[in-house]
Amino acid sequence: MADDRYGPDALTANWGPARRSRSVPLDAVLGLVVEDASTGWCGAVVRIERDLGTVLLEDRHGNSRAFPLGPGFLADGAPVVLCPPRRGSSPAGPRRTASGSVAVPGARARVARGSRIFVEGRHDAELVERVWGDDLRVAGVVVEYLEGIDLLTSVLDEFAPGPSRRAGVLVDHLVAGSKESRLAGDAARGPPGEHVLVVGHPFVDIWQAVKPSSVGIACWPAIPRDEEWKYGVLQRLGWPARDQEDVAAAWRRILGSVTSYSDLEPALLSKVEELIDFVTG
């Protein structure tokens, strides 16, 4: 007798087009990963514009795209209707840190490693803390500031890098032919260079690593070399620029505009991630 693999009648039950699941409402909270069903674009929610009725999705490459809130999205493969988040609502998916990493629930700060990340100044350190602070505490990595690239060699000599004491260094304005490039090269070639990684971004100052759109300006003004950069920026933006207190107030305004990695330029993001990998590797 032939094996009747389909039973007595293959058409009697559960045959025909698959029923489409009904879309369910889902709050578009920050960090939620969804897919636009019509285009296949997949990304995390990084911004909700209630007035415009749009949601901004950022993919894993750092590219952003805006979509209308409402139906037409998939979450974990199921159709959903993205709604503006209710006040006090929490993410339906894994919570994300400001750097975009999946948060570790209940994680405590790890005992500090011997390795360190060095940055040029206080503003650099505060920006790294703002975006990567949660990740660094879990990894047990401390960030210290140099108070100027001129001190890099002496700081590294005192730190004494080694196999269990790696030094990652983030340098401002690391472009070919600059003073910063020469000093960074000297530090990397010094002993023991294999335990030191010096990377940099192209911006004159860490302020420029914050996207102008996040700060609410059209662009960062170009400042002549013979003019103090921060004061020149404040004057051209029409912000108070009388003294150091005005500079500090401007930085608080800039730093306050940063809520996640999406507010920073990719040229900084990639370098900080590279340093974290190096000192924790």
C-alpha positions as CSV (number, residue, x, y, z in Angstrom):
1,M,0.0,0.0,0.0
2,A,1.3,3.5,-0.9
3,D,2.1,5.8,2.0
4,D,-0.6,8.4,2.1
5,R,1.5,11.2,3.5
6,Y,-1.3,13.8,3.3
7,G,-4.1,11.8,4.9
8,P,-7.4,11.0,3.3
9,D,-8.0,14.4,1.9
10,A,-5.3,17.1,1.6
11,L,-7.9,19.8,1.0
12,T,-10.2,19.2,4.0
13,A,-8.5,21.4,6.6
14,N,-6.1,24.3,7.1
15,W,-5.7,24.8,3.4
16,G,-5.7,28.1,1.6
17,P,-4.1,31.5,1.9
18,A,-2.5,32.1,5.3
19,R,-4.4,34.5,7.5
20,R,-2.7,37.8,7.9
21,S,-2.1,38.8,11.5
22,R,-3.9,41.9,12.6
23,S,-1.6,44.8,13.5
24,V,-1.5,45.7,17.2
25,P,-0.6,49.1,18.6
26,L,3.0,49.6,19.9
27,D,4.6,52.6,21.5
28,A,7.5,54.0,19.5
29,V,9.9,54.2,22.5
30,L,13.5,55.0,22.1
31,G,15.6,51.9,21.3
32,L,12.8,49.9,19.9
33,V,13.9,48.0,16.8
34,V,11.3,47.8,14.0
35,E,11.2,47.2,10.2
36,D,9.3,49.3,7.7
37,A,7.3,46.6,5.9
38,S,7.2,48.3,2.5
39,T,10.9,49.2,2.1
40,G,12.6,46.6,4.4
41,W,14.4,49.4,6.3
42,C,15.2,48.1,9.8
43,G,16.5,50.3,12.6
44,A,16.1,51.5,16.2
45,V,13.8,54.4,17.1
46,V,16.1,57.4,17.9
47,R,13.6,60.2,17.7
48,I,9.9,60.8,17.7
49,E,8.4,64.0,16.2
50,R,4.9,64.3,17.7
51,D,4.1,67.5,15.8
52,L,5.1,66.0,12.4
53,G,3.8,62.5,13.2
54,T,7.1,60.9,12.2
55,V,9.6,58.5,13.7
56,L,13.3,58.5,13.0
57,L,14.9,55.0,12.6
58,E,18.6,54.5,12.6
59,D,20.1,51.3,11.1
60,R,23.2,49.5,12.4
61,H,25.4,51.5,10.0
62,G,24.4,54.8,11.5
63,N,22.1,55.8,8.6
64,S,18.8,57.5,9.6
65,R,15.5,57.7,7.9
66,A,12.1,59.2,8.9
67,F,8.8,57.3,8.5
68,P,5.2,58.3,9.3
69,L,3.9,56.9,12.5
70,G,1.0,54.4,12.1
71,P,0.6,51.1,10.4
72,G,3.1,49.4,8.1
73,F,5.8,48.3,10.6
74,L,7.0,44.9,11.8
75,A,8.3,44.2,15.3
76,D,9.9,40.7,15.7
77,G,8.2,39.8,12.5
78,A,4.7,40.8,13.6
79,P,2.7,43.7,12.2
80,V,2.4,46.7,14.5
81,V,1.0,50.2,14.4
82,L,3.6,52.6,15.8
83,C,2.1,55.1,18.1
84,P,3.6,58.1,19.9
85,P,4.9,56.8,23.3
86,R,2.7,57.4,26.3
87,R,4.3,59.3,29.1
88,G,6.1,57.0,31.4
89,S,6.0,54.1,29.0
90,S,9.1,51.8,28.8
91,P,10.6,50.0,25.8
92,A,8.8,46.9,24.7
93,G,12.1,45.4,23.5
94,P,15.6,45.4,25.1
95,R,16.6,48.7,26.6
96,R,19.4,50.4,24.8
97,T,22.2,52.5,26.3
98,A,23.0,56.0,24.9
99,S,25.6,54.3,22.7
100,G,23.1,52.0,21.1
101,S,24.3,48.9,23.0
102,V,21.8,46.5,24.6
103,A,21.6,47.5,28.3
104,V,22.4,44.8,30.9
105,P,19.5,44.9,33.4
106,G,20.7,45.3,37.0
107,A,24.4,45.5,36.0
108,R,26.7,47.0,38.5
109,A,29.9,48.9,37.8
110,R,32.8,46.6,37.3
111,V,36.0,47.0,39.3
112,A,38.2,49.2,37.2
113,R,40.6,47.5,34.8
114,G,44.2,48.5,34.6
115,S,43.6,49.8,31.1
116,R,42.5,53.4,30.5
117,I,41.1,55.7,27.8
118,F,42.7,59.2,27.7
119,V,41.1,62.2,26.1
120,E,42.4,65.7,25.7
121,G,40.1,67.7,27.9
122,R,37.2,67.9,30.3
123,H,34.7,68.4,27.6
124,D,35.9,65.4,25.7
125,A,35.6,63.3,28.9
126,E,32.1,64.6,29.6
127,L,30.9,63.8,26.1
128,V,32.3,60.2,26.2
129,E,30.6,59.7,29.6
130,R,27.3,61.1,28.3
131,V,27.1,58.5,25.4
132,W,29.3,55.6,26.5
133,G,29.2,55.9,30.3
134,D,26.9,52.9,30.9
135,D,29.0,50.7,28.7
136,L,32.3,51.8,30.2
137,R,31.1,51.2,33.8
138,V,30.0,47.6,32.9
139,A,33.4,47.1,31.2
140,G,35.3,48.6,34.1
141,V,37.1,51.2,31.9
142,V,38.0,54.6,33.4
143,V,38.3,57.7,31.2
144,E,40.9,60.3,32.1
145,Y,41.7,63.6,30.5
146,L,45.2,64.9,29.6
147,E,44.6,68.6,29.8
148,G,46.3,69.0,26.4
149,I,48.0,66.8,23.8
150,D,51.4,68.2,24.7
151,L,51.3,66.2,27.9
152,L,50.6,62.9,26.2
153,T,54.2,61.5,26.2
154,S,54.7,62.3,29.9
155,V,51.3,60.9,30.9
156,L,52.0,57.6,29.0
157,D,55.5,57.3,30.6
158,E,53.9,57.7,34.1
159,F,51.1,55.3,33.2
160,A,53.5,52.6,32.0
161,P,51.4,50.7,29.5
162,G,51.7,46.9,29.4
163,P,49.8,43.7,28.5
164,S,47.2,44.3,31.3
165,R,47.5,48.1,31.2
166,R,46.5,49.2,27.7
167,A,46.2,52.9,26.9
168,G,43.7,54.1,24.4
169,V,44.1,57.8,23.4
170,L,41.5,60.0,21.7
171,V,43.0,63.1,20.0
172,D,41.3,66.2,18.6
173,H,42.1,67.4,15.1
174,L,44.2,64.4,14.2
175,V,44.9,65.3,10.5
176,A,48.0,64.9,8.4
177,G,50.7,67.5,9.1
178,S,49.2,68.8,12.3
179,K,51.0,69.2,15.6
180,E,48.6,66.6,17.0
181,S,49.6,64.1,14.4
182,R,53.3,64.5,15.2
183,L,52.8,64.1,18.9
184,A,50.5,61.1,18.4
185,G,53.0,59.4,16.2
186,D,55.8,60.0,18.8
187,A,53.6,58.4,21.5
188,A,52.7,55.4,19.4
189,R,56.3,54.7,18.4
190,G,57.5,54.9,22.0
191,P,57.9,51.9,24.2
192,P,55.8,49.8,24.6
193,G,53.9,51.0,21.5
194,E,52.0,47.7,21.0
195,H,50.0,48.4,24.2
196,V,49.1,52.0,23.1
197,L,46.5,52.9,20.5
198,V,46.2,56.6,19.5
199,V,43.2,57.5,17.3
200,G,41.7,60.8,16.5
201,H,38.9,62.7,14.8
202,P,39.2,65.5,12.3
203,F,37.3,68.2,14.3
204,V,39.2,71.2,15.6
205,D,37.3,70.8,19.0
206,I,35.1,68.1,20.4
207,W,32.2,70.6,20.1
208,Q,32.2,69.9,16.4
209,A,31.6,66.2,17.0
210,V,28.0,67.1,18.0
211,K,25.7,67.3,15.0
212,P,24.7,70.9,14.3
213,S,21.0,69.8,13.9
214,S,21.1,68.4,17.4
215,V,22.3,71.7,18.8
216,G,19.8,73.7,16.7
217,I,22.2,75.4,14.4
218,A,22.8,75.3,10.7
219,C,26.5,74.4,10.9
220,W,29.6,75.0,13.0
221,P,31.2,78.2,11.8
222,A,34.7,78.3,10.3
223,I,37.1,80.1,12.5
224,P,40.5,81.6,11.4
225,R,43.6,79.9,12.8
226,D,44.7,83.1,14.6
227,E,41.4,83.3,16.5
228,E,40.5,81.4,19.7
229,W,38.1,78.8,18.4
230,K,35.5,78.6,21.1
231,Y,35.1,82.4,21.4
232,G,35.0,82.7,17.7
233,V,32.2,80.1,17.5
234,L,30.1,81.8,20.2
235,Q,30.4,85.2,18.6
236,R,29.3,83.9,15.2
237,L,26.4,82.0,16.6
238,G,25.3,85.1,18.5
239,W,25.8,83.4,21.9
240,P,27.3,85.2,24.9
241,A,31.1,85.2,24.5
242,R,32.5,87.5,27.2
243,D,34.4,85.1,29.4
244,Q,35.1,81.5,30.4
245,E,31.7,81.3,32.2
246,D,30.0,81.9,28.8
247,V,32.1,79.2,27.3
248,A,31.1,76.8,30.1
249,A,27.4,77.8,29.7
250,A,27.6,77.1,25.9
251,W,29.1,73.7,26.6
252,R,26.3,72.8,29.0
253,R,23.9,73.8,26.2
254,I,25.7,71.6,23.7
255,L,26.1,68.7,26.0
256,G,22.5,68.9,27.0
257,S,21.5,68.4,23.3
258,V,23.1,65.0,23.2
259,T,20.8,62.2,24.2
260,S,22.3,59.3,22.3
261,Y,24.9,58.3,19.7
262,S,22.6,59.6,17.0
263,D,23.5,63.2,18.0
264,L,27.2,62.6,17.3
265,E,29.1,62.5,14.0
266,P,30.2,59.1,12.7
267,A,33.8,60.2,12.6
268,L,33.8,60.3,16.4
269,L,31.6,57.3,17.0
270,S,33.9,54.9,15.2
271,K,37.0,56.1,17.0
272,V,35.6,55.8,20.5
273,E,34.2,52.3,19.7
274,E,37.7,51.3,18.4
275,L,39.3,52.5,21.6
276,I,36.8,50.6,23.8
277,D,37.5,47.4,21.8
278,F,41.2,47.9,22.2
279,V,41.3,48.5,26.0
280,T,38.8,45.6,26.7
281,G,40.2,43.1,24.2
